[in-house]
Each structure stands twice: as C-alpha cells, then as structure tokens.
Amino acid sequence: MDLQEKIRTLPTRPGVYLYKNADDEVIYVGKAKNLRSRVRSYLMEASQANAKTGTLMREAVDLDYILVDNEHEALALENNLIKQRKPRFNILLRDDKTYPYVKLTLGDRYPKVFVTRRLRKDGSVYYGPYFPGNLAHRIVDLIHRSFLIPSCKVDLSRYHPRPCLQYYIKRCLGPCVEGLTTPEAYREAVRDTQMFLESRSAELGKSLEERMQVAAASEQFELAARYRDLLRTVSDLQEKQRIASTENDDADVFGYHFESGMLAVNLFHMRAGKIVDRREFFWEELPELMEAEDDAPSHVPAAFETGAFFSALLKQLYIDQQYVPRSIYVPVDFADRDALTDLLSQQTDRRIELAVPQRGEKRSLVDLAGQNAKQSFDQRFRVMQPSQKAIQETLQDIMVLPELPKRIECFDISHIQGAETVASLVVWENGTMKKSDYRKFQIKTVEGVDDFASMREVVTRRYKRISEENKAMPSLILIDGGLGQLHAAAAALEDLGFTSQPLASIAKREEIIYLYGQEDDPIVLDRRSPVLHLVQRIRDESHRFAVSYHRKRREMRDRDSELLQIPGVGARTRTRLLEHFGSLRSVQSADLQSLTAVVSRKTAEQIYTHFHPADFPILNQPA
C-alpha cells in the first residue's frame, strides 16, 4: 500500500502520526483530533505547491500512527515522541541553560545533598528548579551549615580512616568514619532536610522546638543550643516566605526575534512579581515546515510560523515537568493553546493561565522579552563578543559552580612513548592568563606510559603544597583529557580531603566537557559558544606549555647523551664543556685549539673527531 492509499484509510479518531523517509527514519511527528482529516491536508497543500509541506511530502514514503482517547493524550504522546525520535522537520528544543535542582540521594545508606541539572529515576528526590541558579547553591550551603548533610564524592558505603575538612569545620556529621555519628542521628538530619526542602516549615519548627526542650531537660545544653539556632533559621525563612506569598503569582514571559532563517527566543522567569532570571534559546537552521515562504515579505513576522513554533516549544518546555508557573504569556496565539492549557492544569492540579496579552502591563512584559530577544539575536548571530562577566556567569551556570569563577587551573601531561614525561599547570585569573603562576612538573614516581598515574601524581603534588601553605583553592580545576584523567585527578583530591572541589575535563577532538560527579551527562557546547572558546583557550595554553617543556627536556636528554657517548667524556667533562661553550651546537662547531683550552689534548681530539669524522686524518699528522 503506497502512502496516499494509507492516508485515505486512516481512522477519524484522535492520535499521533509519524512520517518516515526511505531509510525508515521518522522525519516528522504531529498530533490531530481527526487523524484522516489532518494528514490528508498535507496532500492538499503539497498539490497546491506549498513549498514547506512539499519538501516534507517529497521525502516521506511511509506513515505510522498511534490512536489515543483524546487530544490531551495526543499532546503528551506527541511531545514524548519528538523528544525520543528528534525528527528533522520538528522544532527541537536547543537550550543554552538549564536550571538547577537540589538532589537528596535517599537511596543511599547515608544520603547526601547536591546541586544538579539532570533529573533521573535513581531513587533520589529532586527539589526545584531554582531561580536564579545560585539560589540552589545557597540552599545547599544552608543545609551544610544547619543540618550537616554533606555533598562530597566520598564513598559512604564503607568507613574511612579519617574524616575530611568539612567535618572539622562543622559542615558534616562525619558518616564516613565509624563512631562520629549514629544512623539514627543521621536519619533525623535527613528528615529535617526533607521538611526544609518541602517548605514544611511549621512542622519542622514544631519538631525542633520539642527536641530543644528534651535536650535542655536532659542538660544537653550544646545540643539544645544547636536546635535553638536551627529553629531561628527556620523561623526567619518562614517569615520571608509569608511576605513573598502576598506578592503576585509566578509567571513565564516569552518574546522572540526572527531574521534570515535564524531565531532567538527569550524567556523571563517572574517569581513573586519580580523578574529573577532570563533564559535564551537559539535556532540557526529551523525545520523547513517552520520557515517563511519564499515570496513572503521579510519584514512581516507572520511569515514565520510563530504559532506552530510556540506550540512546539511550550510542549517541550512544560509537559511532564515538575514545576509549571501559574501564568505563561506568549506573543502569538496557536491552534491547540486551550488543549495545552487544560493538559498543564491537569498535570499540576491547579489552573494554569496560558495567555496572549494584547494590552496593558502584561503586553509590555511580552514586548520587553521581545526586545531582549533582539539583543540576544545580535549578540549571537552578529558575532558581538559578550562581556567578560557574562562569560564568567555562563561558565558558572554550565559548570554548576557555587560562585563566579575567578581562577581556573589547568593540567596537561606530555611525553613521547613514556620518555621524559612532564606536566604543565597554567592559570587563568579574572579574564587573562596569569603566566607568573604557571608551573612545570617532572614526573618522578611513574615509569613508562601511564597518563592516569602521572596526572594523579602532579595533582597531588600541587594541592598538597596549596594545603600546606594555607592558600585558597581555584574556582575550577580543568584537566586536559578524558574520563581516565578526570578520575585520576579526583582520586588525588579526595586523598587530600578536597571532596567538594569543582573539577572538569575537556576531551580533545570531540570537545566534550566532563563535569566530575555528572560524567554520565557530558556538556556539549555550541561551537560558537564563548564559554567553549574560553575553556579551549585555557586547555590549548596548557598543552602548549607542556609540549614546550617536554621538548626542552628531550633536547637536554639528547644533548647530554651525545656528549656522554664520546670516549673520555664523563659527567664532569660534559658540564665543563657546556658551561664554557654554552650549548651543544657551540661544542660541535669549536675547533681543536678551542677545545684544548677546556680539556686535555687527547680528549679534545676525541671530541673533534666525533663531530668532524671527515677531518680525522689531519689529527694524525705530526704537529
């Protein structure tokens, strides 16, 4: 049965349809209240020489469909299939930013708390997302200080001989060492953390009050004081939440700018009536179904399929997400807006407003988002270099750093088949390479080819000294290499007690960034990204510095070995010759008389003969 016959036999019920090409790849996914009517419209548009639909129908050779009970199910299924199959003719969400969550690893023996940007079905509980991004870090820091739940990478499935620094500065209960805490005390801290993250402040406050009274009655005054401080923290937070709740509800506001087949979208996150953050999206090659027709005026926004675009974007942003704001404001209307509104309301168990403001304050917000989208478009596609602070902020966001990165230290290993293995350390600080802090290392404890052991040695040597000298650790440690080098560096830091140090590696050729602790989700940045350019620049400088040092060592080795091969030349004679002549090349070009001024006549003849074998007979003539 050919494609047209298959379309004519489609049922008239709601469902999702999938167009396939000759390679059996899904090239477009759509949904419809009436499958037959919607899919037949493609044939009609193609027959009327519709450029956009015609391209799809020229490639499509087969069609699959899935029936559902209603349009809401069709919306959800369409969204899932687009995310799974990534069809070429669908709008695919490309994002430069994801917002952080707080992850509580309840599946672990001793749960920990982390900041993460990836939601997984791993037995952990996720809270968020948090706006702005550093709010998640502030919350986790508060949990460390108040509830003493750690974020370290230490394996807590077994006991260790000594605790890390976090225990001694009273930011961890010390579950890594037997006897420092009890399972009961740790479970109590985890329960308190859960109530805190779930905003059950009243329940948490009551529990802390009761425990404080019990501790005071049993004369455990230090414990009672700790519960008192916790109670004050919870009360302060509860008061802030009460004030915020009297403000306006949360809203997301969209704006866009489309030009020359390229698109920039801005999303403003409003929380408690204030714009707390901005999110940017970019598309360089829009699917042909979304592009303007050839004869449409370039200045007319309607030529771009804005309605279909925002329909696809909102589905991917909000369907099946943990949090959806009460109000979503978009610049244009689209056909299934009401159906999407109902689906999101069912998903969140509260009424969601998905509106297209026409006037007033809400329209002003949409226009403001559009103006910022124009600025984003210019900065991205007109190659305007962002400010150094903007690059640092984006780097902080991507690398999940607790603070704005001010100093990055990068390591690289260099050798040829294990010979003369060396390492380099280069430093980026506040926007520039700080050459005065560069360091070179000779690998001392590793024999043969072992980049991983070499990396572990040099990281240990570097940060052991930093620790002994009481100096601050860098904002980020960057490793030139893949997962093996990354884990070797992490093991060295863990042995030194630096269990929360931000650490990442960048692999050559693929230019993939691996963030330690999130290796399963490597960071792949756009090739135009200023952040990627910064990381590459630091990595390339580290590589250059390592290679130049390795070449120098190899030249010294080759130079030394050649002189030592000459009969009568030992280590002391070699040193005397190099100090006098300055280099091996000068020794090679020296005449017999010059050599005799430094060494004996016999040794001078041996050296001259070695470098000038053609002149050997001259030396045998009588003086």
Residue pairs with C-beta under 8 A, 6 or more apart in sequence:
1 9
3 60
3 61
3 62
3 63
4 43
6 62
6 63
7 36
7 39
7 40
7 42
7 43
7 63
8 36
8 40
10 17
10 35
10 36
10 39
10 40
10 65
11 35
11 36
11 67
12 34
12 35
12 36
12 37
13 34
13 35
13 67
13 68
14 31
14 32
14 33
14 34
14 35
14 67
14 68
14 69
14 70
14 71
14 73
14 74
15 31
15 32
15 35
15 65
15 66
15 67
15 68
15 74
16 29
16 30
16 31
16 32
16 65
16 66
16 68
16 74
16 77
16 78
16 81
17 29
17 30
17 31
17 32
17 35
17 38
17 39
17 63
17 64
17 65
18 26
18 28
18 29
18 63
18 64
18 65
18 66
18 81
18 85
18 87
19 26
19 27
19 28
19 29
19 56
19 59
19 60
19 62
19 63
19 87
19 89
20 26
20 27
20 60
20 61
20 62
20 63
20 64
21 27
21 59
21 60
21 61
22 59
22 61
24 62
26 81
26 85
26 87
27 56
27 59
27 60
27 87
27 88
27 89
28 56
28 60
28 87
28 88
28 89
28 90
28 289
29 78
29 81
29 82
29 85
29 87
29 90
30 38
30 78
31 71
31 74
31 75
31 77
31 78
31 336
32 38
32 39
32 74
33 71
33 74
35 65
35 67
39 63
39 65
42 53
42 56
42 57
43 57
45 53
45 54
46 53
46 54
46 56
46 57
46 58
51 288
51 293
51 294
52 288
52 289
52 290
52 291
52 293
53 289
55 288
55 289
56 89
56 288
56 289
66 77
68 74
68 77
71 336
71 339
72 339
72 342
72 343
72 346
75 315
75 319
75 336
75 339
75 340
75 343
76 319
76 320
76 343
78 315
79 315
79 316
79 319
79 320
80 320
82 90
82 92
82 312
82 315
82 316
83 316
86 92
88 287
89 287
89 288
89 289
90 287
90 289
90 312
91 283
91 286
91 287
91 290
91 308
91 309
91 312
91 313
91 316
92 316
93 281
93 313
93 316
93 317
94 281
94 282
94 283
95 279
95 281
96 280
96 281
96 282
96 394
96 526
96 529
97 133
97 279
97 280
97 394
97 397
97 398
98 117
99 117
99 128
99 129
99 130
99 131
99 133
99 277
99 279
100 115
100 116
100 117
100 128
100 129
100 130
100 133
100 136
100 137
100 400
101 115
101 116
101 117
101 119
101 126
101 127
101 128
101 129
101 130
101 136
102 113
102 114
102 115
102 116
102 126
102 127
102 128
102 130
102 136
102 139
102 140
102 143
102 197
103 113
103 114
103 115
103 116
103 124
103 125
103 126
103 127
104 111
104 112
104 113
104 124
104 125
104 126
104 127
104 190
104 193
104 194
104 197
105 111
105 112
105 113
105 114
105 122
105 123
105 124
106 123
106 124
106 125
106 190
107 122
107 123
107 124
108 156
108 157
109 156
109 157
110 156
110 175
110 186
111 149
111 190
112 149
112 150
112 151
112 152
112 156
113 140
113 143
113 144
113 149
113 150
113 151
113 193
114 140
114 151
114 517
115 136
115 137
115 140
115 151
115 400
115 402
116 126
116 400
116 518
117 400
117 518
117 521
118 518
118 521
119 126
119 322
125 194
125 197
126 322
127 197
127 198
128 136
128 322
128 323
129 136
129 322
129 323
130 136
130 139
131 269
131 271
131 276
131 277
132 276
132 277
133 277
133 396
133 397
134 396
134 402
134 403
137 402
137 403
139 197
140 151
141 402
142 233
143 149
143 193
143 196
144 150
144 151
144 166
144 171
144 172
145 171
146 196
146 229
146 230
146 233
147 189
147 192
147 193
147 196
147 230
148 170
148 171
148 172
148 173
148 189
149 172
149 173
149 189
149 190
149 193
150 166
150 171
150 172
150 173
150 175
150 499
151 500
152 164
152 166
152 172
152 176
152 499
152 500
153 490
153 494
153 499
153 500
153 516
153 517
154 160
154 164
154 176
154 494
154 499
156 175
156 176
159 176
159 177
159 178
160 176
160 177
161 177
162 177
163 172
163 174
163 176
163 177
163 180
164 172
164 176
164 497
164 498
164 499
165 497
165 498
166 172
166 499
166 500
167 173
167 174
167 176
167 177
167 180
173 180
173 181
173 185
173 186
173 189
174 180
174 181
175 181
175 186
192 204
192 207
192 208
192 230
195 201
195 203
195 204
195 207
196 204
196 234
199 241
201 234
201 235
201 237
201 238
201 241
202 238
204 234
205 231
205 234
205 235
205 238
208 227
208 230
208 231
208 234
209 227
209 231
211 227
212 224
212 227
212 228
212 231
215 221
215 223
215 224
215 227
216 224
244 272
245 272
247 272
247 273
247 274
248 270
248 272
248 273
249 325
249 326
249 327
250 269
250 270
250 271
250 272
250 325
250 326
250 327
251 270
251 325
251 326
251 327
251 328
251 329
252 267
252 268
252 269
252 270
252 325
252 327
252 328
252 329
253 267
253 268
253 270
253 329
253 362
253 365
253 366
253 368
253 369
254 265
254 266
254 267
254 268
254 310
254 328
254 329
254 330
254 331
254 366
254 369
255 265
255 266
255 268
255 331
255 366
255 367
255 368
255 369
255 370
255 371
255 372
255 373
256 263
256 264
256 265
256 266
256 306
256 331
256 370
256 373
257 263
257 264
257 370
257 373
257 374
257 376
257 377
258 301
258 304
258 306
259 298
259 377
259 381
261 284
261 285
261 286
261 291
262 282
262 283
262 284
262 286
262 377
262 381
263 281
263 282
263 283
263 286
263 304
263 309
263 377
264 280
264 281
264 282
264 373
264 374
264 376
264 377
264 380
264 381
265 280
265 281
265 282
265 313
265 373
266 278
266 279
266 280
266 281
266 369
266 370
266 372
266 373
266 376
267 278
267 279
267 280
267 281
267 369
268 275
268 277
268 278
268 365
268 368
268 369
268 372
269 275
269 276
269 277
269 278
269 279
269 325
270 276
270 325
270 365
278 372
280 376
280 380
281 313
282 376
282 380
282 381
282 526
284 381
289 305
289 308
290 304
290 305
290 308
290 309
291 304
291 305
292 298
292 303
292 304
292 305
293 303
296 303
297 303
306 331
306 332
306 334
307 332
307 333
307 334
307 335
308 334
310 330
310 331
310 332
310 334
311 334
311 335
311 336
311 337
311 340
314 328
314 330
314 340
314 354
315 340
318 324
318 328
318 344
319 343
319 344
319 347
320 347
324 344
324 347
324 348
324 352
325 352
326 350
326 351
326 352
326 353
327 352
327 353
327 355
328 352
328 353
328 354
328 355
329 355
329 356
329 357
329 362
329 365
329 366
330 354
330 355
330 356
330 366
331 356
331 366
331 369
331 370
332 356
333 356
337 354
337 356
340 354
341 352
341 353
341 354
344 352
344 354
345 351
345 352
355 362
357 363
357 365
357 366
378 384
379 386
380 528
385 530
386 394
386 530
388 431
389 404
390 530
391 530
391 531
391 534
392 404
392 405
392 406
392 431
393 404
394 530
394 531
395 401
395 405
395 476
395 531
395 534
395 535
396 403
396 404
396 405
398 513
398 523
398 525
398 531
399 405
399 476
399 502
399 504
399 513
399 515
399 523
400 502
400 515
400 518
401 475
401 476
401 502
402 502
403 475
404 475
405 475
405 476
406 429
406 430
406 475
407 427
407 428
407 429
407 430
407 474
407 475
407 476
408 427
408 428
408 429
408 474
408 475
408 476
408 477
408 478
408 538
409 425
409 426
409 427
409 462
409 474
409 476
409 477
409 478
410 425
410 426
410 427
410 428
410 477
410 478
410 479
410 480
410 538
410 539
410 541
410 542
411 423
411 424
411 425
411 455
411 458
411 459
411 462
411 477
411 478
411 479
411 480
411 489
411 542
412 423
412 424
412 480
412 481
412 539
412 542
412 543
412 545
412 546
413 421
413 422
413 423
413 443
413 451
413 454
413 455
413 458
413 480
413 481
413 485
413 546
414 421
414 422
414 423
414 424
414 543
414 546
414 547
414 549
414 550
415 421
415 422
415 443
415 449
415 454
415 550
416 550
416 554
417 449
418 447
418 448
418 449
418 450
419 554
419 557
420 550
420 553
420 554
420 557
421 442
421 443
421 446
421 454
422 440
422 441
422 442
422 443
422 546
422 549
422 550
422 553
423 440
423 441
423 443
423 454
423 455
423 458
423 546
424 438
424 439
424 440
424 441
424 542
424 543
424 545
424 546
424 549
425 438
425 439
425 440
425 441
425 458
425 462
425 542
426 433
426 438
426 538
426 541
426 542
426 545
427 433
427 434
427 437
427 438
427 474
428 434
428 534
428 538
429 437
433 538
433 541
438 545
439 462
440 545
440 549
441 458
441 461
441 462
442 553
443 454
443 457
443 458
444 457
445 453
445 457
446 453
446 454
446 457
451 481
451 484
451 485
451 488
452 484
452 485
452 487
452 488
453 488
455 479
455 481
455 485
455 488
455 489
455 492
456 488
456 489
456 491
456 492
457 492
459 477
459 488
459 489
459 492
459 493
460 492
460 495
460 496
463 473
463 492
463 493
463 496
463 498
464 496
466 473
467 496
467 497
467 498
473 498
473 501
475 502
476 502
476 503
476 504
477 489
477 493
477 501
477 502
477 503
477 504
478 504
478 505
478 506
478 535
478 538
478 539
478 542
479 485
479 486
479 489
479 503
479 504
479 505
479 506
480 505
480 506
480 508
480 539
480 542
480 543
480 546
481 505
481 507
481 508
482 505
482 507
482 514
483 505
483 514
483 519
485 505
486 503
486 504
486 505
486 514
486 516
486 519
487 516
489 503
489 505
490 503
490 516
493 499
493 501
493 503
502 516
503 515
503 516
504 513
504 514
504 515
504 516
505 513
505 514
505 516
506 512
506 513
506 514
506 535
506 536
506 539
507 514
511 524
511 525
511 527
511 532
511 536
512 522
512 523
512 524
513 522
513 523
513 524
513 525
513 535
514 522
514 523
515 522
515 523
525 531
525 532
526 532
559 578
559 583
559 584
560 574
562 584
563 569
563 574
563 577
563 578
563 584
563 587
564 570
564 571
564 574
565 610
566 606
566 607
566 610
567 606
568 602
568 603
568 606
569 577
569 603
569 606
569 607
573 599
573 603
576 598
576 599
577 587
577 598
577 599
577 607
578 584
578 587
580 597
580 598
581 587
581 590
581 598
587 595
587 607
587 611
588 611
590 608
591 608
592 604
592 605
592 608
592 619
595 603
595 604
595 607
595 608
596 604
598 604
599 607
605 619
608 615
608 619
609 615
609 616
609 619
